[in-house]
Amino acid sequence: MYLTYSVYALLIALLIWGGKFAGIKKNQFHEDSASLESMKSLRGFAAICVILHHISQEYAFQMVGGEYKPGELALFVNAGYLMVSIFFFCSGFGLIKSLETKSDYLKGFIKKRVVKTLVIPYYVSVIIYTILRFATGERLSAGQWITGLLGISMINLYAWYPIVAAILYTTFYLIFKNIKNQKVCFGIMAGIIILLGMLFCVNGHFTWWAGEKNWWLTDEGWNNAKWWMQEKIWWFSGEWWINSCPALFIGMLFARFENQIRNWFRRLYLPKFLLVLLITFGTLCLSVYGQNRFGWWTEFNGNGPDIGNKIATYFCQITFSMSFVIMIFVIMLKYKVSNPVSRFFGKISLETYMMNLIAISAFYFLIYRQNGFYGSAPYYKAGNYNLAIYLVAVFAGTILLALIYKALCSLLQRLIK
């Protein structure tokens, strides 16, 4: 576990480097805790943790003595959606603040915030992943190549974030441009977010409706399934699409009522902070209970898609993702961090997210017996030093690819006046 302890120590050091404590007195707060720089640094920390999450999900990091047990980086295995919740919180906060402070903010919004910021990066990644998957020997059916290039099916499994963000940004634009009553606007945004959650709960992880009931539970049914019937092919075919985006609504609320929230915490900050911690812990327990009692992968319970249990799990888990970002906001009132590393990753947070899968896959030869074959058994050098080399290689590769990818996207974005 030396690798785990080293990574945790580095993260703690990163949280201390550049950290600023406002003080213990009741009027000592960071008035700029939600500034653009603070949010960018926060996104940077989240981006680092997302990369660690993706690495920790490799089963070479989840096996101890040949059995599935909490292995290296176990803390990050289920932390991905919480880190993405930070992205959504910052986005929601920024949307409302910009709407309130910038005249004509919605003018050209779709072109600037949707097409340039999300659609172009999405399709650039689609082209990159299509080329690489073909060049490395993957031979998909013509239908999958075509739908992948169109962006309808997932050629880059990590590219779900800009799709959801684009849907939510477009919804935000349409609502706030055409409806003057902000209470109604906020209510509709909340409703759309919940509808997206229900879309996954009905959709499931694969096209369960494409054959006889429970067709996927037999080896014959699963092994003979067409490509379009399999996991992770279509939009909203995974709980990771929807269990973090409610944090965008929390960010919108905190931006709308920032002054009132700050003033409320100025009096008796410590007991109120402890209350927030208690609520966050309670929602964590609820999330764990929901996943254990109901579960996301209900298709394998033998009851068809079992949509009701997915819905129950959804509402149990989003309480935690929402309370988690509230806790982060409250902490930053007193303690915030900004250093060159966090700011650097904050500038390329989307890019690292989109390119991370390439680096994850490119260095499989360091941890699996068959290069590039995920199903191959992992191997371990003394002290797991090959896992440490893999982690460093993935970070370095992700950063390099992210910078190249960012340059390509910027080139195309400049072509749109």
Salt bridges, closest charged atoms under 4 A:
GLU31 OE2 - ARG266 NH2 2.64
ASP32 OD2 - LYS336 NZ 3.58
GLU37 OE2 - ARG343 NH1 3.90
GLU67 OE1 - LYS69 NZ 3.66
GLU138 OE2 - ARG133 NE 2.81
GLU239 OE1 - HIS205 NE2 2.69
GLU258 OE1 - LYS97 NZ 2.78
GLU258 OE2 - ARG262 NE 2.94
GLU299 OE2 - HIS205 ND1 3.11
GLU299 OE2 - LYS310 NZ 3.02
GLU351 OE2 - LYS406 NZ 3.67
